[in-house]
Amino acid sequence: MAVAGVITMASARLPAVNGELRELAERTARSVVRIRGRHGAHGSGSIWDRAGGIVTNAHVAVQPELDVETPDGRQSRARLVARDAHLDLAALHVDVDDLHPLEIGDSRAVKVGQLVAAMGNPFGLTNALTLGVVHGAPSANHMGMLRTDLRLAPGYSGGPMIDMSGRLLGINTMVAGGLGLAVPANTVERFLRYTSRPKVGVGLRVVRVVTPAGDQRSALLVTEVAADGRADRSGVLVGDVLLEASERRLTEPEDLAEAVIAGRGAVRLRLLRGGRPTIIELQSDVPDATHEGRAA
């Protein structure tokens, strides 16, 4: 097709595209909050659930007191639920209900060249929208950042990066090497599952072991036991190697949390102590959703 024909087709399509972008901006704006701290610090947040759950960056949530303005103008003091500086993620809660959460997309399916948008509150603007394309995405089995040519500026941090259907693909976090970076939505989901886990009171590290049956496999080495924590009271020791929880194989720290959540009552731990098989009953309680950091 001649260049003139392509231009003519693009021009004819322009009004429809403009309308679609306006609709996308209006729909996304219902799910983006403004976050303010002391001394003029500001940023954005992405509404995660209707009951007041908000996700933002750890570097936005560095102050103990944060004020949140919801899209309908309601003002509320936010409570910090969890913060992970390594992932640059923070979970907040506000006592405001009937919010409009974003639909969550699959960030593992993002492709280079895909058109994306970001929304935030830069330079005093409200619900600014910027468009760009994906330059790089982590593989399905590798944690990393989504890299785009979105024109991010101070104030976009914590806001959503979305696809053209308005699904959340990531949380805007920074600009590096001229590219806008976002924490993938799948990483955010993993972070939030981890923050809502029960506090078992152990530090864990993934190791490779040989079981008494001669099998090589991944397991969890106990590197720390919190005094008078649930694990301590149940008899777990530093140096124990956790293999299973209620017949659920343990290969990642999150596996233990999920087994305890599923168990509710006693969880049966199968472990190696000094190379010898041992069974311990680990009592679970109602999950405590407040913590800081990544310790299991």
SERO-4910 file (N, C-alpha, C, O; in steps of 0.05 Angstrom, whole numbers):
BEGIN
 pado doro    nc1    nc2    nc3   cac1   cac2   cac3    cc1    cc2    cc3    oc1    oc2    oc3
  Met    A     17    -24      0      0      0      0     18     25      0     38     25     14
  Ala    A     10     45    -15     25     70    -17     24     84     10      6     81     26
  Val    A     46    100     15     47    115     39     23    133     43     12    135     65
  Ala    A     14    146     21     -9    164     23    -34    149     32    -50    159     48
  Gly    A    -36    124     24    -59    108     32    -58    101     62    -79    102     76
  Val    A    -34     95     72    -31     90    100    -38    114    117    -52    112    137
  Ile    A    -29    138    108    -34    162    122    -64    168    123    -75    176    143
  Thr    A    -77    163    100   -106    168     98   -121    150    117   -139    159    131
  Met    A   -113    124    118   -126    105    136   -122    113    165   -140    112    182
  Ala    A    -97    121    172    -91    129    199   -107    154    207   -116    156    230
  Ser    A   -109    173    189   -124    198    195   -154    192    200   -166    203    217
  Ala    A   -165    173    184   -193    166    187   -198    152    214   -219    154    226
  Arg    A   -178    138    223   -180    123    249   -175    141    273   -182    133    295
  Leu    A   -163    164    270   -154    181    292   -177    188    311   -173    186    335
  Pro    A   -200    197    302   -222    204    321   -229    181    339   -234    185    363
  Ala    A   -230    157    328   -237    133    344   -215    128    365   -221    121    388
  Val    A   -190    130    356   -167    126    375   -168    146    398   -164    139    421
  Asn    A   -173    172    391   -175    192    412   -197    185    432   -193    189    456
  Gly    A   -220    176    422   -242    169    440   -234    146    458   -241    146    482
  Glu    A   -221    126    447   -213    103    462   -193    110    484   -194    100    506
  Leu    A   -174    129    478   -155    137    498   -168    153    520   -161    150    543
  Arg    A   -187    170    513   -202    186    533   -217    167    552   -217    170    576
  Glu    A   -230    146    540   -244    127    556   -225    112    574   -232    106    597
  Leu    A   -202    104    564   -182     90    580   -173    107    603   -170     97    625
  Ala    A   -167    132    598   -158    150    619   -179    154    641   -173    153    664
  Glu    A   -204    158    633   -226    162    652   -230    137    669   -235    139    693
  Arg    A   -228    113    656   -233     88    671   -210     83    690   -215     75    713
  Thr    A   -185     88    682   -162     83    699   -161    103    722   -153     96    744
  Ala    A   -170    128    717   -169    148    738   -185    141    763   -180    151    785
  Arg    A   -205    124    760   -221    115    782   -205     98    802   -214     93    824
  Ser    A   -182     88    793   -166     69    809   -139     80    817   -122     64    826
  Val    A   -135    106    815   -109    118    822   -113    139    844   -131    156    842
  Val    A    -97    137    865    -99    156    887    -74    174    888    -53    168    877
  Arg    A    -78    197    901    -55    215    905    -45    211    934    -61    210    953
  Ile    A    -19    208    937     -7    204    964     10    228    971     27    237    955
  Arg    A      6    238    995     21    262   1004     34    255   1031     22    243   1048
  Gly    A     59    264   1034     73    262   1059     80    290   1069     71    310   1057
  Arg    A     96    291   1089    105    317   1099    126    329   1081    137    315   1064
  His    A    130    355   1084    150    370   1069    146    369   1039    165    370   1023
  Gly    A    120    366   1030    114    367   1002    119    341    986    115    341    962
  Ala    A    128    320   1000    132    294    986    106    284    975     85    286    988
  His    A    106    273    951     82    264    939     87    240    920    110    235    912
  Gly    A     66    227    913     68    204    895     40    194    889     20    208    894
  Ser    A     38    171    877     13    160    869     10    132    881     29    120    891
  Gly    A    -14    122    880    -19     94    889    -40     82    872    -57     95    859
  Ser    A    -39     55    870    -58     40    853    -77     24    871    -68      9    888
  Ile    A   -102     28    868   -122     14    884   -122    -15    877   -126    -23    854
  Trp    A   -119    -32    897   -117    -61    893   -142    -75    900   -149    -95    887
  Asp    A   -157    -66    920   -183    -79    927   -203    -59    936   -195    -36    943
  Arg    A   -228    -66    937   -250    -48    943   -249    -39    972   -260    -18    978
  Ala    A   -236    -54    989   -238    -49   1018   -216    -31   1029   -213    -28   1053
  Gly    A   -200    -18   1011   -181      1   1020   -152     -7   1016   -134      7   1026
  Gly    A   -147    -28   1002   -119    -37    996   -107    -21    974   -119    -19    952
  Ile    A    -83    -10    978    -69      6    959    -40     -3    956    -28     -9    976
  Val    A    -30     -4    932     -2    -11    927     12     14    917      1     29    900
  Thr    A     36     19    927     52     41    917     82     32    918     87      9    923
  Asn    A    100     51    915    129     45    917    138     48    946    127     64    961
  Ala    A    158     33    953    170     36    979    182     64    982    182     75   1004
  His    A    193     75    960    205    101    963    184    124    965    191    146    972
  Val    A    159    117    959    137    137    964    129    135    994    122    155   1006
  Ala    A    129    110   1005    119    106   1032    142    105   1052    145     86   1068
  Val    A    159    126   1052    182    127   1070    175    142   1096    190    140   1115
  Gln    A    153    156   1097    146    172   1120    124    158   1136    107    144   1125
  Pro    A    125    161   1163    106    146   1180     77    155   1176     59    140   1181
  Glu    A     73    180   1167     47    191   1163     42    198   1134     56    215   1123
  Leu    A     23    185   1121     17    190   1093    -13    196   1091    -29    182   1102
  Asp    A    -19    217   1075    -47    223   1070    -54    214   1041    -38    218   1023
  Val    A    -77    202   1039    -86    192   1013   -112    206   1004   -130    208   1020
  Glu    A   -112    214    980   -137    226    968   -147    207    947   -133    201    927
  Thr    A   -171    197    950   -183    178    931   -194    193    907   -197    218    909
  Pro    A   -200    180    886   -209    193    861   -234    210    865   -239    230    851
  Asp    A   -251    203    885   -275    219    890   -271    242    910   -290    254    918
  Gly    A   -245    247    917   -239    270    934   -238    264    963   -232    282    979
  Arg    A   -244    239    972   -242    233   1001   -214    233   1010   -196    223    997
  Gln    A   -209    244   1034   -182    246   1046   -181    226   1069   -200    223   1084
  Ser    A   -158    212   1071   -156    191   1092   -126    188   1100   -109    191   1083
  Arg    A   -121    182   1125    -94    176   1134    -89    146   1128   -105    129   1135
  Ala    A    -67    140   1115    -61    112   1107    -45     98   1129    -29    110   1143
  Arg    A    -50     72   1131    -35     55   1149    -16     38   1132    -24     25   1113
  Leu    A     10     37   1140     29     21   1125     26     -8   1134     29    -15   1157
  Val    A     19    -25   1115     16    -54   1120     42    -69   1117     49    -86   1133
  Ala    A     57    -63   1095     82    -76   1090     99    -59   1071     88    -44   1056
  Arg    A    125    -63   1073    143    -47   1056    168    -64   1050    179    -76   1068
  Asp    A    175    -65   1025    199    -79   1016    216    -61    998    209    -56    975
  Ala    A    238    -51   1010    255    -32    995    268    -45    971    273    -32    951
  His    A    275    -71    974    288    -85    952    270    -86    927    280    -81    905
  Leu    A    245    -92    931    226    -93    908    215    -65    902    203    -61    881
  Asp    A    219    -46    920    208    -19    917    178    -20    916    165     -8    899
  Leu    A    166    -36    935    137    -39    937    129    -33    966    143    -40    985
  Ala    A    105    -22    969     93    -18    995     63    -23    993     51    -16    972
  Ala    A     51    -35   1013     23    -39   1015     11    -21   1036     21    -21   1059
  Leu    A     -9     -6   1029    -23     13   1047    -52      5   1051    -63    -10   1034
  His    A    -64     14   1072    -92     10   1076   -105     36   1086    -94     49   1103
  Val    A   -127     43   1074   -143     66   1082   -171     57   1090   -181     38   1078
  Asp    A   -182     70   1110   -209     63   1119   -230     76   1101   -246     92   1110
  Val    A   -229     68   1076   -248     77   1056   -257     53   1040   -240     37   1031
  Asp    A   -283     50   1037   -292     26   1022   -305     35    995   -305     58    988
  Asp    A   -315     15    981   -328     20    955   -309     33    935   -317     51    920
  Leu    A   -284     24    936   -264     34    916   -266     18    890   -279     -2    889
  His    A   -251     27    870   -251     14    844   -224      3    838   -206     17    829
  Pro    A   -219    -23    844   -193    -34    839   -188    -39    809   -206    -42    793
  Leu    A   -163    -39    802   -155    -44    775   -157    -74    769   -153    -90    786
  Glu    A   -164    -80    744   -163   -108    736   -134   -116    732   -119   -100    720
  Ile    A   -126   -139    742    -98   -147    741    -92   -163    716   -105   -183    710
  Gly    A    -72   -154    701    -64   -168    677    -41   -188    684    -32   -189    706
  Asp    A    -32   -202    664    -11   -222    667     15   -209    656     20   -208    632
  Ser    A     32   -199    674     56   -186    665     76   -205    652     94   -196    638
  Arg    A     72   -231    656     90   -251    643     85   -253    614    102   -263    599
  Ala    A     62   -243    605     55   -245    576     62   -219    561     57   -218    537
  Val    A     74   -199    575     81   -174    561    103   -179    540    122   -194    546
  Lys    A    100   -167    517    119   -171    495    132   -144    488    120   -123    490
  Val    A    157   -146    479    171   -123    468    155   -111    445    146   -126    427
  Gly    A    152    -85    445    137    -71    424    108    -67    431     94    -53    416
  Gln    A     98    -79    453     71    -75    461     66    -47    470     82    -35    484
  Leu    A     43    -36    463     35     -9    471     24    -10    499      7    -26    506
  Val    A     34      9    516     26     10    544     21     40    551     29     58    536
  Ala    A      9     44    574      5     71    585     11     71    614     11     50    627
  Ala    A     16     95    625     20     98    654      4    122    663      1    142    649
  Met    A     -5    120    688    -20    143    700     -8    150    727      1    132    742
  Gly    A     -8    176    733      3    185    759     -4    214    763    -21    226    748
  Asn    A      9    226    782      3    254    790     29    270    790     38    278    811
  Pro    A     41    275    767     67    289    766     64    320    766     45    331    754
  Phe    A     82    333    780     84    362    779     57    376    785     51    397    773
  Gly    A     42    365    804     17    377    812     -6    370    794    -29    377    800
  Leu    A     -1    357    772    -23    348    754    -38    325    767    -27    310    784
  Thr    A    -63    321    759    -79    299    770    -86    279    747    -96    287    726
  Asn    A    -79    254    751    -86    233    732    -75    238    704    -90    237    685
  Ala    A    -50    245    703    -37    249    677    -32    221    664    -26    202    678
  Leu    A    -35    220    638    -32    195    623     -9    198    603     -8    218    588
  Thr    A      8    178    602     30    178    582     30    151    568     24    131    580
  Leu    A     37    152    542     37    127    526     66    120    518     83    137    516
  Gly    A     71     94    513     97     85    504     95     56    496     74     44    495
  Val    A    119     45    490    120     17    482    140      3    500    158     15    512
  Val    A    137    -23    502    154    -40    519    180    -44    505    181    -52    481
  His    A    202    -39    519    229    -44    508    240    -71    519    257    -83    505
  Gly    A    232    -79    542    242   -104    553    224   -114    576    212    -98    590
  Ala    A    222   -140    578    205   -152    599    220   -176    610    233   -191    596
  Pro    A    217   -181    637    229   -205    648    216   -230    637    193   -230    630
  Ser    A    231   -252    637    220   -277    628    201   -288    649    200   -277    671
  Ala    A    186   -308    642    166   -319    660    178   -329    686    164   -330    707
  Asn    A    203   -338    685    216   -350    709    237   -332    721    253   -341    737
  His    A    237   -306    713    258   -288    723    246   -262    732    232   -248    717
  Met    A    251   -255    758    241   -229    768    258   -206    758    282   -209    756
  Gly    A    245   -185    751    259   -162    740    239   -140    735    216   -142    743
  Met    A    247   -119    722    230    -96    716    220    -96    688    233   -107    669
  Leu    A    196    -85    684    186    -79    657    199    -53    649    199    -33    663
  Arg    A    211    -53    625    225    -29    615    210    -18    590    205    -32    571
  Thr    A    203      8    592    188     20    571    199     48    564    217     58    578
  Asp    A    189     60    543    197     88    537    175    108    546    173    130    536
  Leu    A    159     99    567    140    118    579    155    142    591    176    138    603
  Arg    A    144    165    588    156    190    598    147    194    627    129    209    633
  Leu    A    161    179    645    154    181    673    168    205    686    191    213    678
  Ala    A    156    218    705    167    241    719    159    238    749    142    222    756
  Pro    A    172    253    767    165    252    795    135    256    799    123    275    789
  Gly    A    123    237    813     94    238    817     80    215    804     57    207    811
  Tyr    A     93    203    784     82    178    771     87    154    789     73    134    787
  Ser    A    108    156    807    115    133    823     92    122    839     77    137    852
  Gly    A     88     96    837     66     83    852     41     80    835     23     65    843
  Gly    A     39     95    813     15     92    796     17     68    778     38     55    777
  Pro    A     -4     62    764     -5     38    747      7     41    719      4     62    707
  Met    A     20     20    710     26     17    682      5     -4    672      2    -25    683
  Ile    A     -9      4    650    -31    -12    641    -29    -19    611    -13     -7    597
  Asp    A    -44    -40    603    -46    -45    575    -69    -29    563    -82    -14    578
  Met    A    -74    -32    538    -94    -16    525   -123    -25    532   -142    -12    523
  Ser    A   -126    -46    547   -152    -53    558   -156    -44    587   -176    -49    599
  Gly    A   -135    -30    597   -137    -20    625   -129    -39    646   -133    -34    670
  Arg    A   -117    -62    638   -108    -81    658    -81    -73    669    -63    -65    655
  Leu    A    -77    -76    695    -52    -70    709    -30    -89    701    -33   -113    704
  Leu    A     -8    -78    690     15    -95    683     38    -90    702     56   -107    704
  Gly    A     39    -67    715     61    -61    733     56    -36    749     36    -21    744
  Ile    A     74    -31    768     73     -7    784     97     11    777    120      3    780
  Asn    A     91     35    767    113     53    759    132     58    782    123     63    804
  Thr    A    158     58    777    176     61    799    199     81    794    205     96    813
  Met    A    211     82    770    233    100    767    240    103    737    229     88    720
  Val    A    259    121    731    271    123    705    300    116    707    314    127    724
  Ala    A    310     99    689    338     91    689    347     87    660    334     73    645
  Gly    A    369    100    653    380     98    626    360    108    605    360     99    582
  Gly    A    343    128    613    324    139    595    299    123    592    281    131    577
  Leu    A    297    100    605    273     83    603    257     84    629    268     86    651
  Gly    A    231     83    627    213     81    650    211     52    659    207     34    643
  Leu    A    214     48    685    214     21    697    189     17    714    179     36    727
  Ala    A    179     -7    713    155    -14    729    159    -42    741    170    -60    728
  Val    A    150    -45    766    150    -71    779    128    -88    767    105    -79    768
  Pro    A    133   -112    756    112   -127    743     89   -134    762     94   -138    786
  Ala    A     65   -136    751     41   -142    767     44   -169    781     34   -172    804
  Asn    A     56   -188    768     59   -215    780     77   -213    805     73   -228    824
  Thr    A     97   -196    804    114   -192    827     98   -179    850    102   -186    873
  Val    A     81   -160    843     64   -146    862     46   -167    876     43   -166    900
  Glu    A     34   -184    860     16   -204    872     31   -222    891     21   -229    912
  Arg    A     55   -230    883     72   -247    901     78   -232    927     77   -244    948
  Phe    A     85   -207    925     91   -190    948     67   -189    967     70   -192    991
  Leu    A     43   -185    956     20   -182    973     12   -209    985      3   -209   1008
  Arg    A     15   -231    971     10   -257    984     29   -261   1007     22   -272   1028
  Tyr    A     54   -253   1003     75   -256   1023     69   -239   1048     74   -248   1070
  Thr    A     59   -215   1044     54   -197   1067     31   -207   1084     29   -201   1108
  Ser    A     12   -222   1072    -11   -231   1087     -7   -258   1100    -26   -270   1111
  Arg    A     18   -268   1099     23   -295   1110     25   -294   1140     31   -273   1151
  Pro    A     19   -317   1153     23   -318   1182     52   -314   1189     70   -321   1174
  Lys    A     57   -303   1213     85   -300   1222     94   -326   1235     86   -331   1258
  Val    A    109   -341   1221    119   -367   1232    142   -362   1250    146   -377   1269
  Gly    A    158   -341   1245    181   -335   1262    206   -349   1255    222   -357   1272
  Val    A    211   -352   1228    236   -364   1220    247   -349   1196    233   -336   1181
  Gly    A    274   -349   1194    287   -340   1169    294   -365   1153    304   -385   1164
  Leu    A    290   -363   1127    293   -387   1110    311   -381   1086    311   -358   1076
  Arg    A    326   -401   1077    342   -398   1053    339   -424   1037    339   -446   1048
  Val    A    335   -421   1010    332   -445    993    359   -458    990    379   -445    984
  Val    A    360   -485    993    384   -500    990    378   -526    975    355   -534    972
  Arg    A    399   -539    965    396   -565    952    406   -586    972    427   -583    983
  Val    A    390   -607    975    397   -628    994    393   -655    981    380   -658    961
  Val    A    405   -675    994    401   -703    987    385   -715   1009    393   -716   1032
  Thr    A    361   -725   1003    343   -737   1022    354   -765   1030    370   -776   1016
  Pro    A    344   -776   1053    351   -803   1061    346   -824   1039    359   -845   1038
  Ala    A    327   -818   1021    321   -837    999    340   -834    976    339   -848    957
  Gly    A    359   -814    978    379   -810    957    371   -791    936    385   -788    916
  Asp    A    348   -777    939    339   -758    919    351   -731    924    354   -722    947
  Gln    A    359   -717    902    368   -689    904    344   -671    899    329   -675    880
  Arg    A    341   -651    916    318   -633    913    323   -607    928    341   -605    945
  Ser    A    306   -587    923    307   -562    937    291   -564    964    272   -579    965
  Ala    A    301   -550    984    288   -550   1010    294   -523   1023    307   -506   1011
  Leu    A    285   -519   1048    288   -494   1061    305   -497   1086    297   -512   1105
  Leu    A    328   -484   1087    345   -484   1110    337   -462   1130    333   -439   1122
  Val    A    333   -470   1155    325   -450   1176    351   -436   1184    369   -448   1196
  Thr    A    352   -410   1179    375   -393   1186    371   -377   1211    390   -366   1222
  Glu    A    346   -374   1219    340   -357   1243    314   -366   1255    295   -373   1240
  Val    A    312   -367   1281    287   -373   1295    282   -351   1315    298   -346   1333
  Ala    A    259   -337   1312    252   -315   1330    245   -326   1357    230   -346   1360
  Ala    A    256   -314   1378    251   -323   1406    221   -321   1412    208   -301   1407
  Asp    A    210   -343   1423    183   -345   1431    163   -342   1408    139   -336   1412
  Gly    A    173   -345   1383    155   -345   1360    142   -373   1357    148   -391   1373
  Arg    A    125   -375   1337    111   -400   1333    130   -424   1328    126   -446   1339
  Ala    A    150   -419   1311    169   -440   1305    185   -448   1330    190   -471   1335
  Asp    A    194   -427   1345    209   -432   1370    193   -449   1389    204   -468   1401
  Arg    A    168   -442   1394    151   -457   1412    146   -485   1403    140   -503   1419
  Ser    A    147   -489   1376    142   -516   1365    167   -533   1364    166   -557   1358
  Gly    A    191   -521   1370    215   -537   1371    232   -536   1347    251   -552   1344
  Val    A    227   -518   1328    244   -515   1304    270   -502   1312    271   -484   1328
  Leu    A    292   -512   1301    319   -503   1308    333   -492   1284    328   -500   1261
  Val    A    352   -473   1289    370   -464   1267    386   -487   1257    397   -503   1273
  Gly    A    387   -490   1230    401   -513   1218    382   -535   1209    390   -552   1193
  Asp    A    357   -534   1218    338   -554   1208    333   -548   1178    334   -526   1169
  Val    A    328   -570   1163    323   -568   1135    294   -577   1130    288   -601   1134
  Leu    A    276   -558   1123    248   -565   1120    242   -576   1092    250   -565   1072
  Leu    A    230   -600   1092    224   -614   1067    195   -611   1059    189   -606   1036
  Glu    A    176   -615   1078    148   -615   1072    132   -603   1095    141   -604   1118
  Ala    A    109   -592   1089     90   -582   1109     63   -594   1102     51   -587   1082
  Ser    A     54   -612   1119     29   -626   1114     28   -638   1086      9   -636   1071
  Glu    A     50   -652   1079     54   -667   1054     56   -648   1030     54   -657   1007
  Arg    A     60   -622   1036     64   -603   1014     94   -598   1012    107   -589   1032
  Arg    A    106   -603    989    135   -599    985    142   -570    988    129   -553    978
  Leu    A    164   -565   1003    173   -538   1008    198   -532    991    219   -544    996
  Thr    A    196   -515    971    218   -507    954    224   -477    954    245   -469    945
  Glu    A    204   -461    963    207   -432    965    196   -424    992    178   -437   1003
  Pro    A    206   -402   1004    196   -393   1030    166   -389   1030    152   -394   1050
  Glu    A    154   -380   1007    125   -375   1006    110   -401   1010     87   -400   1018
  Asp    A    122   -424   1003    108   -450   1006    100   -455   1034     79   -466   1040
  Leu    A    118   -448   1053    112   -453   1081     89   -435   1090     71   -445   1104
  Ala    A     89   -410   1082     67   -392   1089     40   -402   1079     20   -402   1093
  Glu    A     40   -411   1054     15   -420   1042      6   -446   1055    -19   -450   1058
  Ala    A     24   -463   1064     16   -488   1078      4   -481   1105    -15   -494   1113
  Val    A     15   -461   1119      4   -454   1145    -23   -441   1141    -42   -447   1157
  Ile    A    -26   -424   1121    -53   -412   1116    -73   -433   1110    -96   -432   1120
  Ala    A    -66   -453   1093    -84   -474   1085    -91   -492   1109   -113   -502   1111
  Gly    A    -71   -496   1127    -75   -515   1149    -93   -504   1171   -109   -519   1181
  Arg    A    -90   -479   1178   -105   -466   1199   -100   -479   1227    -94   -465   1246
  Gly    A   -102   -505   1229    -96   -519   1254    -66   -526   1255    -49   -511   1246
  Ala    A    -60   -550   1264    -33   -560   1266    -22   -566   1237    -36   -579   1221
  Val    A      2   -558   1232     15   -564   1207     38   -584   1213     55   -579   1231
  Arg    A     39   -606   1199     59   -627   1203     83   -621   1186     82   -623   1162
  Leu    A    106   -614   1199    131   -609   1185    148   -634   1184    153   -646   1204
  Arg    A    157   -640   1160    177   -662   1157    203   -648   1150    205   -632   1131
  Leu    A    224   -654   1166    249   -640   1163    273   -658   1168    270   -681   1177
  Leu    A    296   -648   1162    321   -662   1168    336   -646   1190    339   -622   1188
  Arg    A    344   -661   1210    359   -648   1232    384   -665   1236    384   -688   1245
  Gly    A    407   -652   1229    432   -667   1230    432   -690   1210    445   -710   1214
  Gly    A    416   -687   1188    415   -707   1168    394   -729   1173    390   -747   1157
  Arg    A    382   -728   1196    363   -749   1204    334   -738   1201    329   -716   1209
  Pro    A    316   -755   1191    288   -747   1187    274   -741   1215    278   -757   1234
  Thr    A    259   -719   1216    245   -711   1240    218   -700   1233    215   -688   1212
  Ile    A    199   -705   1251    172   -694   1247    166   -675   1270    170   -681   1293
  Ile    A    155   -651   1263    147   -631   1283    119   -621   1277    113   -617   1253
  Glu    A    103   -617   1297     76   -605   1294     79   -575   1298     86   -566   1320
  Leu    A     73   -560   1278     74   -531   1279     46   -519   1281     29   -523   1263
  Gln    A     40   -506   1303     14   -495   1308     11   -469   1292     29   -452   1293
  Ser    A    -11   -464   1279    -16   -440   1264    -38   -424   1278    -55   -434   1292
  Asp    A    -36   -397   1274    -55   -379   1286    -69   -363   1264    -64   -369   1240
  Val    A    -85   -344   1271    -97   -326   1251    -75   -309   1239    -59   -298   1254
  Pro    A    -73   -306   1212    -51   -291   1200    -50   -262   1210    -71   -249   1215
  Asp    A    -26   -252   1214    -21   -224   1221    -11   -211   1196     11   -218   1185
  Ala    A    -25   -191   1185    -19   -180   1159      2   -158   1160     10   -148   1139
  Thr    A     11   -150   1184     30   -128   1185     58   -138   1190     64   -152   1209
  His    A     76   -130   1172    105   -137   1175    121   -119   1158    110   -103   1142
  Glu    A    147   -120   1161    164   -105   1143    187   -124   1135    198   -138   1152
  Gly    A    193   -124   1110    216   -140   1100    207   -166   1088    183   -170   1083
  Arg    A    226   -184   1084    221   -209   1070    224   -234   1087    222   -256   1077
  Ala    A    229   -231   1113    233   -255   1130    208   -271   1131    186   -260   1134
  Ala    A    210   -298   1130    187   -315   1132    179   -319   1161    159   -332   1166
***
